[in-house]
Amino acid sequence: MSRRISALFVVLCATACAREEYTRTFDKSVNVQSGAPVSIEHKFGSITVRAHAGSAVTIHAEIRVSASDAQRAQDFANRVEILVEPSSGVSIRTRYPETSSSFFGGRNISYSVHYEVTMPESSPLSVRNAFGAVEATGLKAGSDITNSHGNLTFRDGRGSSRLQNSFARIEAVNNQGDLTIETNNGGVQASDITGRLVVRDRFANVTVARAAKGVSINNSNGAVDLSDSGGSGEVRNSFGNVTVRNFRGDLIVNTTNATVEAEHIQGPAELNTTFGAVRFTDIGQRLSIRTNNSRVEGTDVRGPLSVIDSFGPVVASGIQGEVRVESGNGGVTLERIAGAASVRTSFGTVQAADINGALTVQNNNGAVKAVNVKGANVTTSFGGVLLDGVAGPIQVQNQNGAVEATSSSHGACQPIIIRTSFSTVRVHLPAEASYRVTANTSFGKIRTDFPLSVSGSISSDSLEGTIGGGKCEMRLTDNNGSIEILRGGA
């Protein structure tokens, strides 16, 4: 039985699968008034449109048909109509004959029509196409092109244009005017756009270069790469990385589950994401970052920096303004900050160096280390605190962690207030220090390198006295740990 079925299939395929092809062409030329619109409605074939300085619309169409025999292919091709009709301008439409639903009838016929159209550059163009590529070049009056299941290419346009596609790519190059691009399940490449660019896409990558007067990109499930552009920039994305480089203006990025990179942004920037790293370099004004479960890292911001994060480290340097960081369960490292710095975190170490302002840290279960700061106000627990080169007030509230602080203050009164438990307190003072000292501890001792003028009774775990002229307040409190007041640096 199986041999009979196979033999029958071979006979049928030899009859039905053999193909004959037939091609015929269509040519027509129509003159139009300056600025008269041209419209094309088509499917099953490509469209190529080129503009020229004349007044004629020239249509060349190539009709291709494949069928089981030559006569069937020729009959079908001869019944394909190219309708060129005057409207307010010129309308070009393709009309295919009806086909039978039988496999051995119309369904065994394949066909396509490929257009080459030359039109006046001053005429606006409207195209509706499906299942074929569209290419338009040199149009200067604006265009509205909709395609599907075929690439769409647009070059050297002028004026406001709209390009729409689905299940295929859009490429737009050198448009002198505003441009809107919409596509589903197809990539976008746009470059050298002198007007404002708007892109809406899904499930594919978007690449934009040299868009001069503002960019708005709304994408999902594809990467976004924006470079060498300007104006107001906004990118919305999900499940795809966002990279922005050399942007001359303000920038807002909102994405989820993806990495954000911003480099050489002249204006202010706002970068928001989740489950993806944020990296930044050379931001011209203020920078705001909001993310979850992400690493934040960057340098060189010519303005203030604000970071809100959770479950990820924050590393920032070269900030020419104030810094505010709120992080849950992530370490924070700050270097070369021109203004004050405020950090809130837990279960992570905070490190700060060269802060040209006061440092404020609220931490839980994490250590704090700071070098060369104008002042320090630190609250933490279950982690050590090391402050070196503090030129302003020192205030530390710690539990179950050592505290070591070095004051580099000279002349002006800078109070020192430290409290901890179950560890040591060490304070390093310059030689000319002048403090009113109150020190208390339990299960530990108090030691000092400085001569003190002591008032009241002398005790190894409690002390009130004066160092130098006693200009400034020092209060040191420890439980179950020693207190040391030392001369010089740590």
Disulfide bonds with the S-S distance in Angstrom:
Cys413-Cys472 1.99
